[in-house]
Amino acid sequence: MVKNDIDPDGYFDRIGYTGARRPTVEVLHALTAAHAQSIPFENIDVLLRRPIRLEPAALYRKLVLDRRGGYCFEQNGLLLEVLRQLGFDVRPLGARVRLAAPDRGVIPGRTHMLLEVRVEGTRWLTDVGVGAATLTRALRFEADREQSTPHDVRRLQHVGERWFHQVRHGGEWIDVYEFTEGDLPLADRKIASWYTSTCPDSHFHSELTVALALPGGRRATLKDGVFTLRAADGTATGHQLRDHAELLQVLREEFGIALAAGTRLDVAGIPVAA
């Protein structure tokens, strides 16, 4: 194992990346897309009451060697270490997710992490850990500029010290999260992750959420027993899973997550066997 217990070769194999390994914008875009379409967003260990570890070795073991997914602190934590090894100037930022809190007068907890990357004097943002809104291309860190990605259109708004990351759905701009430009060191990430994974008020503590970007602008999601495929044009088809056997099958076949037979998740709509 190499510096920080992250082996780039293993990571690149995990995401199917065979391109250049230089700190360029093109490589940043390519890694963002490959990661988002290979490593699913998921909170299964939280539901199984397993501890979430954020040290680089633990992230590499879970997301690469064990071929699992994770949430923002895990996903972006792994990408952070890989980008650093490639020579990128990168730092973690903290954010407040707004998908369930559209009223900007309401302040949600700062329980999200994204990455700021500087390339040749220009600032970019990337984020491979925001569920069904995960980026598949880095964004120019610039206000009021519409930016197309392989899956949707994004923009950033700047209000005072607050930045708002937005996605356009059906002609409407929706806040994904807000953030400021202060660093989010590992000590603070551990505290936020502990709340996210253990507090009963955290929706991750009680709701199964799995998401993966797919080729062609499509996305797959699994939320509380409903598997949904969303096409590039935004149309979606959903399917209510019948039981835990089908749940494990969908996790394995659609998201590449292989759990032990007999694993029981407390999922709405799926009865737990006695």
Salt bridges, closest charged atoms under 4 A:
ASP9 OD1 - ARG21 NH1 2.73
GLU42 OE2 - ARG68 NE 2.81
ASP45 OD1 - ARG50 NH1 3.17
ASP45 OD2 - LYS62 NZ 3.17
ASP45 OD1 - ARG68 NH1 3.14
GLU55 OE1 - ARG53 NE 3.19
GLU55 OE2 - LYS190 NZ 3.24
GLU74 OE2 - LYS62 NZ 2.74
GLU81 OE2 - ARG84 NH1 3.74
GLU116 OE1 - ARG91 NE 2.46
GLU116 OE2 - ARG123 NH1 2.99
ASP127 OD2 - HIS112 NE2 2.64
GLU142 OE1 - ARG145 NH1 3.34
GLU146 OE1 - ARG168 NH1 3.07
ASP152 OD1 - ARG154 NE 2.61
ASP152 OD2 - ARG219 NH2 3.27
ASP175 OD2 - ARG104 NE 2.82
GLU178 OE2 - ARG98 NH2 2.81
GLU178 OE2 - ARG162 NH2 2.73
GLU181 OE1 - ARG123 NH1 2.75
ASP183 OD1 - ARG91 NH1 2.28
GLU207 OE1 - HIS203 ND1 3.76
GLU207 OE1 - LYS223 NZ 3.07
GLU246 OE2 - HIS239 NE2 2.74
GLU246 OE1 - ARG242 NH1 3.58
